[in-house]
Amino acid sequence: MGSTVIALNDGSPAAHTLALVAALAVYETIAAALADTRRLTLKWPNDVLWEGAKIAGILLERQGDAVVAGIGVNIARAPQIDGAATAALADLGVHVGRDALAHELGHQFAVFLALWRGAGLVEIVSRWMARGPARGALLSATTPGEGTVTGHYAGLGPDGSLRLGLADGRERAIYAGEVAMIAGKGDE
């Protein structure tokens, strides 16, 4: 879809939380094109899924006092990726032009960036959780240098971290890693 550069200011929330901002902007952009958003969800920290299939993703890279956000939305086709389900807007019967989608995405990004800068992370986290997985959904997180942790989704921490409820009753904060949703294994 494209990239944008976000200048970091004194007092801005942590740069890595821009992943949540970008995810919300992409989610709302896609939601605006859909008649039914019940099967649209966010996967921590920055993927957008349709019925568990990746329809959009975001990559962030910090460059000094700025962050480059690269955003990809599968509009006409979805790439075939071994071991991963993917979808495109066209697969859902949504036919929207790239420029129209980019315009809406720019608008949504500006809205959520202003909220992030003005209200801080609390409102961003709250809105992300409203669009994220159902509480209790079973997730696995593969963290750098630690391996895989499996637990039930317990929301996001105030710092934007993913919270997993573990089998022993403890809660684990995940700050980085690859997260997978384990279908059909949420709270009953």
N, C-alpha and C positions, 0 to 999 in steps of 0.2 A: 504494500500500500504506500509506504513512505516512511520518512524519518523526520523528526523535529529535534531541536536543541532547546533545552530548558536551562536558563541561567539560575544558579543557586544564589540565594541572598542570605545575609545574616538573619538568623531567626527562622529560616525555612526548616520544616521537618527533615528528618534524615533522607539523604538522596535516594537510598534504596526503596523508600516508600513511594517513589514515583511509579513503581511497577503497579501499585494498587490504583493510582490515579489513571494511568494509561489503560488498565484493564476496565475500569468503570467507564471511561470514555468510549472504548471499543464496544463494550457491552451495550451501552445506550444507543450507539450508532446502529448496531445490528438490530437491537430491539425495535427501533423506529421503523425498520423495514419489514418487520414480521407482524403478522396478524395475531399470533399466539406465542408468548414468550415463556410459557410454563416449562418447556424443555431446554431452555437456554440457561446456562449457569457459568459461573466463574470457577476456575481451578487455580488455586494459590500458586504463585502470586499473580500471574498475569496471562493466563490462557482463557479463551472463551470457548465453551463447549456447547454443542447441540446434541442432546441425547448421548453424551459421553464422547462424542467425536469432536476433535479439534477443528474449529472453524476459523480461529484467529489466535495470534500469539504476539507477544511483545518481547523485545530484547532491549536491555539498558546497558549503556557503557558510559562510565564517568570519564570525563576529560577535564581535569583541573577543576574549575569552578562551574562546570556545566555538565549536564547529562544528555547524551544522545539517546533518544527513544526511537527504536525501529519497530514499526507496526506492520504486520502482515495479516490480511484478511483474504480468505478464500472466496472470491466473488464468483467466478465462472467455473473454476475447477479446483479440486483439492488434490494435493500431491499424494501419491501412494507411498506410504511409509511402513516398512516391515514392523509388525507388532504394534501399530498404532492406528486407531480409527480416525479418519478425517472426513470432513464434509465441506461443501461449498454452499453459498447462498443459492446458487442456481439449483442445487439438489433439493432445496426446500421450496422451489417454485418462486423464488425471489429474484427478479431481474432488475438490478439497479446498476447504473453506470458508475464507473470508477470515479469520475469527477464529482458526481452528486454525493457519493459515499465519502469521498475525501472532504468535501465541504462540510457535511454533517459531523464527521470525525473532528475536524478542526474546531468547530463550534463546541462540541462536547468536551474536547480536551481543554479548551479555554475555560469552560464552566468549572470543571473539576480541578484544574490547576489553581484557579482563583479561590476555590473552597479550601484546597490544601494549604495555600499561602495565608489565607485569611482566618479560617477556623481551626487550622491545624489538622492533626491526624485523627482526632476522635470522630469527626463526622465522616471522613473518608473510610475509616475502619467500619463504622456502623453501616454505611451504604454498601460497602463491599460484602459484608456478612449477609445482608438482605438478598444479595444476588449470588451468593456462594452455595456450597453444598448444604444439604440438610444436616442439621446438628445430629451427630451420631453416625454419620456415614463413615464407613471403614476406608481408611486411606493408608498408603504406605509412602514413606519419605526416605529417599536415598540421599544421605547427607555426605558432603565431602569428608573423606577420611574416617567415617564412622560406620558405614554400611547402611542397612535398611532398618527402619523403625516402622512398625505397624500400630495403628491405634484409631480410635474413633474421633472424628472431627469435633472439637470442643470450641470452635470459634477462632477469632484472632485476638492476639494480645494487644494492649494499647500501643505497642510499638510496631504493630503490623505483622508480628511473627505468627506463624501457624501454630495452633495449640492442638495437641493430640492427647486424648485420654488413653492411657495404657492399661493393659490387662491387670496390672497390680494396683490400680487405683491412682497412681501418680499421673501428673500431667506433664507433658514434654513440650517445650517450645522449640520450634524449627525455624531457623533463621535463613537457611539456604539449602538448596537441594532440589531434586526432581521428585515431584509428588504424583502419585497415581491413585485414581479412585478405583476401589475394588467393588465392582458392580454386585448389587443384590445382597450386600453384607452390612447394611446399616442397622440401626436400632429397630427392633421389631415392635 
